[in-house]
Amino acid sequence: MSIHTGTSHLTPPGAGEGQASEIEYTVRRSSRARRVRVNVRAHTDVEVVLPAHAPERAAAAAVRELAPW
């Protein structure tokens, strides 16, 4: 199992240029995972669980897609 951190640079809808925000997240690889999962723990952290063979960019894509939540 491998764990590392990443940051996704996001521009919220309707935001002007230069107003991008960042979401920090931890990536954990799992040999048992079958799909990408994003765990958001209130007021603490965001963890992305990737299947062992998923590309690294899948973590950033999942965080970007779920950012409005």
matplotlib code that plots the C-alpha trace (Angstrom):
import matplotlib.pyplot as plt

x = [0.0, 1.3, 0.3, 1.2, -0.3, -1.4, -3.1, -5.8, -6.0, -9.6, -11.4, -14.9, -17.7, -18.2, -14.9, -12.7, -9.1, -6.7, -9.3, -8.4, -8.6, -6.6, -7.8, -5.2, -5.7, -4.0, -3.8, -3.8, -3.4, -5.4, -5.0, -8.7, -10.2, -12.1, -12.9, -11.8, -13.2, -13.0, -13.5, -14.1, -13.8, -15.4, -12.9, -9.9, -8.9, -9.7, -8.5, -8.6, -8.4, -7.1, -7.1, -3.5, -3.4, -5.3, -3.4, -2.3, -4.3, -7.5, -7.1, -6.9, -9.8, -12.0, -11.2, -12.0, -15.3, -16.5, -15.2, -18.6, -19.6]
y = [0.0, 3.4, 6.8, 10.2, 13.7, 15.9, 19.2, 19.9, 23.4, 24.3, 27.4, 27.5, 28.3, 32.0, 32.8, 35.3, 34.8, 34.4, 33.1, 29.4, 27.5, 24.4, 21.2, 19.2, 15.4, 12.2, 9.4, 5.8, 2.8, -0.3, -3.7, -4.5, -1.3, -1.7, 2.0, 5.4, 6.5, 10.0, 10.1, 13.6, 13.8, 17.0, 19.6, 17.3, 15.9, 14.4, 10.9, 9.4, 5.7, 4.4, 0.8, -0.5, 0.0, 3.2, 6.2, 8.9, 11.5, 9.7, 11.1, 14.7, 14.1, 12.7, 15.6, 18.1, 16.4, 16.3, 19.7, 21.4, 19.0]
z = [0.0, -0.9, 0.6, -0.6, -0.7, -3.6, -4.3, -6.8, -8.2, -8.8, -10.2, -8.8, -11.3, -11.7, -10.2, -11.9, -13.0, -10.2, -7.8, -8.0, -4.8, -3.7, -2.2, -0.5, -0.4, 0.5, -2.1, -0.9, -3.2, -2.4, -4.0, -3.0, -4.4, -7.7, -8.3, -7.2, -3.9, -2.3, 1.5, 3.0, 6.7, 8.1, 9.1, 8.8, 5.5, 2.1, 1.1, -2.4, -2.6, -5.9, -7.2, -7.5, -11.3, -11.7, -13.1, -10.7, -12.6, -11.6, -8.0, -9.2, -11.6, -8.9, -6.5, -9.3, -10.1, -6.5, -5.5, -5.5, -2.7]

ax = plt.figure().add_subplot(projection="3d")
ax.plot(x, y, z, "-o")
ax.set_aspect("equal")
plt.show()
